[in-house]
Amino acid sequence: MPLVVAKSKSRVKNSAKPFLKWAGGKTQLIDTINSFLPLEVKNGSRFTYVEPFVGSGALLFWALNQFPNIERAVINDVNADLINAYRAIAGNVNQLVSILSDIQSEYHSIDTDEDSKKAYYYEKRQRYNTRTSGSTEQAALFIYLNRACFNGLYRVNRNNHFNVPIGSYKKPTICDKDNLLTVHEALQRVEILSGDFEETIKHTSRKSLFYFDPPYKPLSETSSFNSYAMDEFNDSEQVRLRDFCDKLSQEGHKWILSNSDVKGKNAADNFFDDIYSEYNIFRVKAKRMINANPAKRGELTELLITNYQHEQIMQAAESR
């Protein structure tokens, strides 16, 4: 399959950007994904943008800024705590900023006292896991933990308890007021859902473009980041997602999907090549940004899969 090199520099400035650190965030691949979008999207046709696994929203915020022809935008995630944060920013950003500002001041004031710093973090983590706070405070705790925890990971156990330890950041930015306000404005154009990815089909229009960034199939037993919700996104779920993509294709919707390149790790592993054999599979260069072992961070390939092709995609593939 063709290999496309991702550019590292985005052309978009002064727009909303992700308010979270997120394993698998797509900021670094925006330019590459842009080159794979349908031509009618770039040529100004009006369409509905749907992202069933929104995560940190890197592509969402970029697309809202890049394409004024987006008629509607719909985001979804099965992680209800993540979606609560989006809804708090969309609907109650001033109170959220106030709470985050207080947390940031408190946390930064104890930066030199490691024991007090740890005690503060784990007290907030415990409060978050009780889920007894109001929705806006819960969203603030979600953002704080994301900013202060180890490597910005979000991981829960089978009881849906966040269990990532404290990180080593000295004074992490917990309250980015300017960006939160910008995100608030961007989300006024967005319908925010929380549930199974298949439910998003109810929110399509005649011309819809789906971008799928599901929990990636792990490259090894120790590399999985798909425990960001209580239910594991296993191979059966990957196949169910393919079946959903089949349904979208049958109904005339276009989609682009990202996932790990398991074949790059094991040449005999044809999992994605087999289940998406009827579609266009491209291998693109990306960087592994999060790993407990710094030596294992580095360049690798990921998959971009589409149910459409056009001259621009084929030219990009043939040139490499």
Residue, then its C-alpha position, 0 to 999 in steps of 0.5 A: m500500500p502507498l506510504v504518505v509522509a505527514k507534514s508537521k506544520s499546520r497552516v491554521k492559526n488563531s483557531a480553537k485547539p484541543f483543550l486536552k492531551w490525548a493519546g492518539g490526538k491527530t494534530q500532527l496528521i492534520d495536513t495529511i488527512n487534509s490531502f485525503l478529504p473529498l474534493e467536493v469538501k474542498n470545493g465548497s459544497r455544503f456537508t455535515y461533518v460527523e466525528p463518532f470518536v471525538g477524543s481531543g477534537a483536533l480535527l474537529f476544531w481544524a475543520l470548523n475553522q478551515f471549512p465554512n461550508i460545514e452545514r452541521a457538525v456532530i461529535n460523539d464519544v462513548n466516554a461520558d466524562l469526556i463529553n461532559a467536559y465538551r458540554a461544560i465548555a459549550g454551555n458554562v465556560n465562565q464557571l468552568v474557567s473560574i474553577l480551573s483558575d482556582i485549581q491552577s493557583e492552588y496547584h502551582s502554589i505547592d509546586t516545590d513541596e512534592d508530598s503536598k503536590k501528590a496529596y493534592y493530586y490524589e485528593k482531586r482524583q478521589r473526588y473525581n472518581t466519586r462523581t458526586s460533584g456538579s457537572t461543571e466541577q466534574a469537567a474541571l476535575f477531568i481537565y485538571l487530571n488530564r493536565a497533571c497526570f502522567n503523560g496526559l493519559y486517560r485510563v479507567n479501570r472496570n469500575n470506571h475509576f480514573n487510575v493514572p498516577i501523578g505526572s512530573y510536570k512542574k507547573p502545567t497549564i491547567c486553565d488556558k482561558d483564551n483557548l477555552l473561550t475560543v473552544h466555547e465559540a467553536l462548539q456553538r456550531v456543534e451537536i454534542l452526543s454521548g453514546d455508541f458510535e452507531e447512533t451517529i447515523k441518525h444525525t446525518s444529512r444527504k451529504s455527510l462526511f464521517y471521520f473515524d478515530p477509534p481506539y487503535k488496535p494495540l501493536s503489542e500487549t503493553s501498548s493499548f490505550n483503549s481502556y479510556a472507557m469501561d468497555e474494551f474496544n477489541d477486535s469484535e468492535q473493530v469489525r462492528l465498526r467496519d460493518f457500520c462503515d459498510k452501512l454508511s457506504q450503502e447509504g451514500h455517505k463518505w468516510i475516512l478512518s484512522n487506525s494503527d498499522v498492525k502489519g507494520k509491526n508484524a508483516a503477517d498481520n493482515f487484520f485491517d487489510d482483510i476487513y477493509s479489503e474493499y476500500n482504499i488503504f493508505r499507510v502514512k508516517a506518524k509519530r508515537m508521542i506517548n510511551a512509558n519508555p522514551a526510547k520507544r517513542g518515534e516514527l511509525t506508520e498508521l492507516l488512513i482508509t477511505n470509501y472514496q477515491h479521487e484524482q488528488i489521492m491517487q496522484a499523492a499515492e503514485s508520487r511516493 
